[in-house]
Amino acid sequence: LRDFKKQASLRLLYPFLRIALVIIFLALGFKLYGVLIGFFLSAFFCLLLAFFLFRRKKLESTIHLPKINTSKILAFAAPLIIASLAFTLTRSINVLFIKGILHDNIQVGLYTAASTLANISYVVFSALPITLLPSITKSISDKNISLTRKYISQSIRYLILFLFPITAIVSATSDELLALFYSSSFQVAGPVLSVLIISFTFFAIFSSLRIIVIGSGKPKIEMAISILSFIILCILNLILIPAKGIYGAAIASLICSI
């Protein structure tokens, strides 16, 4: 529907609602269960609000709905579910490898701190794939190849234009950023952040490209790429973490993202 304002409102509401509910339940003394309840209720409330904003009755009154082929939708969705799981694990599984191989909670904490800051570049530009998907899908459906090419070239151009300067600044000031957001004791993870910010920049670009592949109606290709990337990351972690610790995990992530 390309109703980006409503979509943005929902996505903006969720994290603020989650933070507010978590703080309330923690203040009431629910501890860890309070955090879990806050996460659940914030997601559930946003789900109800989404139903209210996009009621089927209202939808049918504004656009013509074709007959839904459930099996075709499921066949398209299945590889996307697998791909999304593989891609999510590729971005986050390093912590489990570090925990399992090094058995050192301090190293896990240092890597998590660096990874959290590096992830900002990916999160900030996650809006681009959301906007690209319906636009690419519509232009391909209309067989407008020139418009499709324009969407792809301009989106990637702007993504690189904004991402690369941020990446360079974070990579060059990684020690100072860790000390600013955490404490000076986290500065030892500076080299890890310098590598991870580059890795997550490549993941942000890949995220946009995978949406283009999905929008062109080829989810199995995107699934194959995501699964292969995950396998490569696992192998690299097993090789590099024992040799280089958390810096090895960062290098593994960088190679995988490239």
Secondary structure, DSSP 8 states (H G I E B T S, - for coil): ---HHHHHHHHHHHHHHHHHHHHHHHHTT-HHHHHHHHHHHHHHHHHHHHHHHT-HHHHHHHS------HHHHHHHHHHHHHHHHHHHHHHHTHHHHHHHHH--HHHHHHHHHHHHHHHHHHHHTTHHHHHHHHHHHHHHHTT-HHHHHHHHHHHHHHHHHHHHHHHHHHHHTHHHHHHHHT-GGGGGGHHHHHHHHHHHHHHHHHHHHHHHHHHTT-HHHHHHHHHHHHHHHHHHHHHHHHHHHHHHHHHHHHHHH-
